[in-house]
Amino acid sequence: MLALNRLSVSRRLGMLVVCAVLGMIVLITLFMLSERTLIMEERKISVRQTVEAAHGLVVHYHGLASKGVISEDEAKKQAMEALRPLRYSGTEYFWINDMQPRMVMHPIRPDLQGQDLSGNKDPTGLLLFMEFVKTVQKDGAGFVSYMWPKPGNDKPVEKIS
């Protein structure tokens, strides 16, 4: 306190301004981190809701097969063809992979269909399709953050599925 009294008024005011600016920077940083977390949680809720809607469509075809209205193979085929054109959030889409993981249906990259994806890595080295399988095996559902190119682009961007 004694050292502060020895400073000129202008220096004390300068320190006060610097402390106020630093405090504002800390508060803004905390706010931005909190806002990012909130946006990611809202994105997860949105993805979950769209997947639940798509799942309802698949359940419909499963029900038709269970009742004997159509064969199981026909139900799978019709369910895939119903999912193929669906889009949400503009260009986002649904794909189907099994637990091997082998691509069953991909509307944007049909060249992946039938492919074993167990060695498919994103740019960070994540074995993303193995991660999808692990998440489902562990929890029955969940989210995986990864890098993948959006339709029409070659550059991978951060995604969550």
Backbone torsions as a table, in degrees:
resi	resn	phi	psi	omega
1	MET	NA	-38.0	180.0
2	LEU	-63.3	-38.1	-179.8
3	ALA	-66.6	-34.1	-179.9
4	LEU	-68.1	-35.1	178.7
5	ASN	-67.5	-25.0	-179.1
6	ARG	-79.0	-16.2	-179.8
7	LEU	-78.2	152.1	178.0
8	SER	-71.7	162.7	-179.7
9	VAL	-60.8	-40.2	-178.7
10	SER	-65.4	-37.0	178.0
11	ARG	-69.6	-39.6	177.3
12	ARG	-63.5	-41.5	177.5
13	LEU	-65.6	-38.6	177.6
14	GLY	-61.7	-43.6	177.8
15	MET	-63.6	-39.4	178.6
16	LEU	-62.3	-43.9	179.1
17	VAL	-64.1	-44.6	179.2
18	VAL	-60.9	-44.3	178.4
19	CYS	-62.8	-40.8	178.9
20	ALA	-64.7	-43.3	179.7
21	VAL	-64.8	-44.8	178.1
22	LEU	-61.3	-40.8	177.4
23	GLY	-61.9	-41.7	178.8
24	MET	-65.8	-39.7	178.3
25	ILE	-61.7	-43.5	178.1
26	VAL	-62.2	-45.9	-180.0
27	LEU	-63.7	-42.2	179.1
28	ILE	-64.7	-41.2	178.2
29	THR	-61.7	-46.3	178.3
30	LEU	-62.0	-41.0	178.1
31	PHE	-62.6	-44.4	-178.7
32	MET	-64.9	-40.7	176.9
33	LEU	-63.5	-41.8	177.9
34	SER	-64.0	-42.1	180.0
35	GLU	-64.9	-41.0	177.8
36	ARG	-61.6	-43.9	178.1
37	THR	-60.9	-43.3	179.3
38	LEU	-62.9	-43.5	179.1
39	ILE	-63.1	-42.1	179.0
40	MET	-64.3	-39.0	177.8
41	GLU	-65.5	-40.6	177.0
42	GLU	-64.2	-38.0	177.9
43	ARG	-64.2	-42.3	178.2
44	LYS	-62.0	-42.1	178.4
45	ILE	-62.4	-43.0	179.1
46	SER	-62.5	-45.7	179.1
47	VAL	-62.3	-44.3	179.9
48	ARG	-59.7	-43.6	-179.1
49	GLN	-64.7	-40.7	179.8
50	THR	-69.2	-37.7	177.4
51	VAL	-66.2	-38.5	177.4
52	GLU	-63.3	-37.7	176.7
53	ALA	-64.9	-44.7	178.3
54	ALA	-64.3	-38.9	178.1
55	HIS	-62.1	-38.6	176.8
56	GLY	-59.8	-37.0	176.9
57	LEU	-64.6	-44.4	178.7
58	VAL	-64.8	-40.4	178.0
59	VAL	-60.7	-37.6	177.6
60	HIS	-57.9	-49.4	-179.6
61	TYR	-67.7	-34.8	175.6
62	HIS	-63.0	-40.8	177.9
63	GLY	-62.2	-40.7	177.7
64	LEU	-62.0	-40.5	178.4
65	ALA	-68.8	-39.8	179.9
66	SER	-63.6	-33.9	178.9
67	LYS	-82.0	-6.5	179.9
68	GLY	82.2	10.3	179.6
69	VAL	-67.4	-41.4	174.7
70	ILE	-135.8	162.8	179.2
71	SER	-72.8	163.1	179.0
72	GLU	-62.6	-42.2	178.9
73	ASP	-62.7	-41.0	178.7
74	GLU	-66.8	-38.1	178.2
75	ALA	-62.8	-43.6	178.6
76	LYS	-61.9	-45.4	-179.0
77	LYS	-61.7	-47.0	-178.6
78	GLN	-66.3	-38.1	178.1
79	ALA	-63.1	-43.9	178.9
80	MET	-63.5	-41.6	-179.5
81	GLU	-70.1	-27.1	175.9
82	ALA	-73.8	-34.4	-179.5
83	LEU	-78.9	-32.7	-173.4
84	ARG	-50.8	-46.6	-177.5
85	PRO	-85.0	-6.5	-176.3
86	LEU	-68.2	137.8	176.9
87	ARG	-135.9	151.4	173.8
88	TYR	-141.5	157.9	-177.4
89	SER	49.3	39.8	176.6
90	GLY	90.0	-78.3	-174.6
91	THR	-118.6	3.3	-179.9
92	GLU	-72.6	150.7	-171.7
93	TYR	-143.5	172.7	177.4
94	PHE	-109.1	143.4	171.1
95	TRP	-133.3	166.3	179.4
96	ILE	-127.7	125.9	169.0
97	ASN	-128.6	152.6	179.4
98	ASP	-92.2	-170.9	-173.5
99	MET	-86.9	6.5	-178.4
100	GLN	-75.7	-40.5	-5.5
101	PRO	-92.4	128.9	176.5
102	ARG	-121.0	136.6	179.6
103	MET	-72.6	123.7	178.9
104	VAL	-94.0	-45.2	179.9
105	MET	-151.2	130.7	174.9
106	HIS	-138.7	116.2	-173.8
107	PRO	-71.4	-25.1	-177.0
108	ILE	-96.4	-35.2	-177.4
109	ARG	-120.5	71.9	179.8
110	PRO	-60.2	-19.7	177.2
111	ASP	-64.8	-18.2	178.6
112	LEU	-81.9	-19.7	-175.7
113	GLN	-59.5	130.9	-178.7
114	GLY	84.6	-7.5	-177.0
115	GLN	-81.7	142.2	171.2
116	ASP	-76.7	121.3	-175.9
117	LEU	-106.6	13.6	-175.4
118	SER	-63.3	-24.5	179.3
119	GLY	-101.2	6.2	-176.7
120	ASN	-75.0	117.9	-178.2
121	LYS	-112.1	148.8	170.5
122	ASP	-86.7	175.7	-177.0
123	PRO	-60.3	-19.1	178.7
124	THR	-88.0	-2.9	-179.7
125	GLY	94.3	1.8	-179.9
126	LEU	-72.7	126.8	173.2
127	LEU	-78.0	83.4	-165.9
128	LEU	-63.2	-41.3	-178.6
129	PHE	-72.1	-31.7	173.2
130	MET	-66.7	-35.4	177.8
131	GLU	-66.4	-39.9	175.6
132	PHE	-58.5	-47.3	-178.3
133	VAL	-63.2	-46.1	179.6
134	LYS	-59.1	-42.6	-179.3
135	THR	-61.7	-43.9	179.9
136	VAL	-68.5	-43.4	179.9
137	GLN	-63.2	-38.2	-177.0
138	LYS	-74.4	-49.8	-170.7
139	ASP	-117.9	-7.8	-177.3
140	GLY	84.3	-18.6	179.5
141	ALA	-170.2	168.6	177.6
142	GLY	157.1	-166.4	-176.0
143	PHE	-127.5	146.1	175.2
144	VAL	-130.1	126.4	173.8
145	SER	-94.3	135.8	-175.9
146	TYR	-160.1	177.8	177.9
147	MET	-111.6	133.4	180.0
148	TRP	-157.4	142.5	179.2
149	PRO	-70.8	137.6	174.9
150	LYS	-73.7	158.1	179.7
151	PRO	-53.7	131.7	179.0
152	GLY	87.2	-1.8	-179.8
153	ASN	-123.7	154.9	175.0
154	ASP	-100.8	-20.5	-176.2
155	LYS	-81.4	121.3	177.8
156	PRO	-66.4	143.1	175.7
157	VAL	-126.1	162.3	-179.8
158	GLU	-69.5	130.8	178.7
159	LYS	-134.4	164.7	174.3
160	ILE	-135.6	131.5	178.9
161	SER	-133.6	NA	NA
